[in-house]
Amino acid sequence: MSAVEGTRLYDLAKAGDFQAFAKLLTWLERAPLKDALGIPALLQPARAAFRFGITGPPGAGKSTIVARLIGSLRAQKLRVGVIAVDPSSPFTKGAILGDRIRYSDHYLDEGVFIRSLGSRGSLGGLSSAAFLMARAFDACAFDILLIETVGVGQTELDVLHVADQVCVVLVPESGDSVQAMKAGLMEIADVFVVNKSDRPGAAGLVREISASIHDGEAARAVEVLQTVASENRGLERLTELILLAKSKGSMLANRADPKRLREEAKALLRAQWESALETKLSKINAAKDLLTLFN
Amino acid sequence: MSAVEGTRLYDLAKAGDFQAFAKLLTWLERAPLKDALGIPALLQPARAAFRFGITGPPGAGKSTIVARLIGSLRAQKLRVGVIAVDPSSPFTKGAILGDRIRYSDHYLDEGVFIRSLGSRGSLGGLSSAAFLMARAFDACAFDILLIETVGVGQTELDVLHVADQVCVVLVPESGDSVQAMKAGLMEIADVFVVNKSDRPGAAGLVREISASIHDGEAARAVEVLQTVASENRGLERLTELILLAKSKGSMLANRADPKRLREEAKALLRAQWESALETKLSKINAAKDLLTLFN
């Protein structure tokens, strides 16, 4: 596991070898960060995928929406990657089956690559891995990267710093959770989706979200959509918004934006620090050992 | 601000100079951790105060209880220190008035020293400062150190790792918060106090807590008390429990316990890391700078 091995895997992946790409992602997850960042294309990609984050409470239908989006984006001949950080996601469950999982509909489709990020649950570890993997999707010529994360904890929300735009998925019953998550959600959301909107309360929730957006100081235009993902209703507009943002977006400029690079740096540092923590602590057996922490 | 300055302040404080003790605490908060730990008596105290943590939701009456405990412990001729981490505490409000605050009843009492820990709200910073200050109270011959912290966030709860024993203060209306905090509270509590227990629901809450203790696997004996601190009712038993634990406790052994030292090490490392973070991030302006993080 050296930077040489990573570069070899990257070269194969770039040439279209999916198995090498899967190995590259695993290598990135495990390699020392300095080695991982030592692949020049990762730090200076020639092109970049549009990264679309999808978050929301468990059971909101995020995975169904992701599956639908894969379909509509593939219909446009776009290469689609998925990083699933949701422990309840069927994608993540699939992780047990192996490194590379394809959603059943897309099992034989070489234009789709789905990767789960499982239980590296420690502070920063998830974000760090997501940042590195997203760079690999950039470097290996994917057009769109969907990042599915369950919007419950700070760790999961931190992962969304990786995204160029963020979609928050809610259901009519989410009224209360909107209140609870409001501050955090309003800041990060570029699109709201009220899914399962054939249920009572959908219109009310749309009004509530719209009012909150209006109250906020956000200068950005935030759209609120109603969908029934299980029946593929209302998702055309979401696909449209992604394509629009992708065509307008300057993803390469985004990757070079110092503000975003600092979020990435923070995630990488946290991961490095957390992984060093246990080793350092194991050396503490007496009070005088506390001094060795700072040598 | 060198280790020499810290040692000088420590020597004066040890000799009974309260002003030097106040300056020592401030010095410990600001000095590089290596310098702070460089005072031998801090790492290897000749005696140690019994550290009693008091936590609970805002408005539960923690500060009133602390004030009552100061009174009853002073009546036993014990030297009492207080570290208040509760932003709503009158002790903390007093921080605006100066470094050293004495609760009004004890204004002229040289056997009481109260210090607030204010807004070093960053991850680990509070715990790190609390650990260092508690060591200063140990080294300067205090008998009891009360640590008041509001039990809302992980940061505040982390501070309780500093304590030898922990008391959780609730009020009859806290039923819901008990549910919410149960897991965390049950693990850390050595005593529960249902304060303001002249209000309806006190007996019910006591039953609920007792049942939870019974459900838990805790082998420790956890006592549940009812108090009305504003009228000084029911606090004799709490004072008794503190004195009992102090007489039984092996505080010097506690300070040398590797498991506890590792909690302390973690707090110190986090503080060091957080304080280095902004400096490191400010150097990130382009993707290639990410590599410099790991040099």
HADDOCK unambig.tbl for C-alpha pairs under 7 A between the chains (distance, minus, plus):
assign (segid A and resid 34 and name CA) (segid B and resid 291 and name CA) 6.28 0.50 0.50
assign (segid A and resid 34 and name CA) (segid B and resid 294 and name CA) 6.00 0.50 0.50
assign (segid A and resid 37 and name CA) (segid B and resid 291 and name CA) 6.57 0.50 0.50
assign (segid A and resid 43 and name CA) (segid B and resid 287 and name CA) 5.62 0.50 0.50
assign (segid A and resid 43 and name CA) (segid B and resid 288 and name CA) 6.31 0.50 0.50
assign (segid A and resid 256 and name CA) (segid B and resid 286 and name CA) 5.94 0.50 0.50
assign (segid A and resid 256 and name CA) (segid B and resid 287 and name CA) 6.09 0.50 0.50
assign (segid A and resid 258 and name CA) (segid B and resid 284 and name CA) 6.54 0.50 0.50
assign (segid A and resid 258 and name CA) (segid B and resid 285 and name CA) 4.80 0.50 0.50
assign (segid A and resid 258 and name CA) (segid B and resid 286 and name CA) 6.18 0.50 0.50
assign (segid A and resid 261 and name CA) (segid B and resid 284 and name CA) 6.89 0.50 0.50
assign (segid A and resid 261 and name CA) (segid B and resid 287 and name CA) 6.66 0.50 0.50
assign (segid A and resid 262 and name CA) (segid B and resid 281 and name CA) 5.68 0.50 0.50
assign (segid A and resid 262 and name CA) (segid B and resid 284 and name CA) 6.17 0.50 0.50
assign (segid A and resid 265 and name CA) (segid B and resid 281 and name CA) 6.83 0.50 0.50
assign (segid A and resid 265 and name CA) (segid B and resid 290 and name CA) 6.22 0.50 0.50
assign (segid A and resid 281 and name CA) (segid B and resid 262 and name CA) 5.66 0.50 0.50
assign (segid A and resid 281 and name CA) (segid B and resid 265 and name CA) 6.81 0.50 0.50
assign (segid A and resid 284 and name CA) (segid B and resid 258 and name CA) 6.53 0.50 0.50
assign (segid A and resid 284 and name CA) (segid B and resid 261 and name CA) 6.87 0.50 0.50
assign (segid A and resid 284 and name CA) (segid B and resid 262 and name CA) 6.17 0.50 0.50
assign (segid A and resid 285 and name CA) (segid B and resid 258 and name CA) 4.80 0.50 0.50
assign (segid A and resid 286 and name CA) (segid B and resid 256 and name CA) 5.94 0.50 0.50
assign (segid A and resid 286 and name CA) (segid B and resid 258 and name CA) 6.20 0.50 0.50
assign (segid A and resid 287 and name CA) (segid B and resid 43 and name CA) 5.63 0.50 0.50
assign (segid A and resid 287 and name CA) (segid B and resid 256 and name CA) 6.09 0.50 0.50
assign (segid A and resid 287 and name CA) (segid B and resid 261 and name CA) 6.69 0.50 0.50
assign (segid A and resid 288 and name CA) (segid B and resid 43 and name CA) 6.30 0.50 0.50
assign (segid A and resid 290 and name CA) (segid B and resid 265 and name CA) 6.23 0.50 0.50
assign (segid A and resid 291 and name CA) (segid B and resid 34 and name CA) 6.27 0.50 0.50
assign (segid A and resid 291 and name CA) (segid B and resid 37 and name CA) 6.56 0.50 0.50
assign (segid A and resid 294 and name CA) (segid B and resid 34 and name CA) 6.02 0.50 0.50
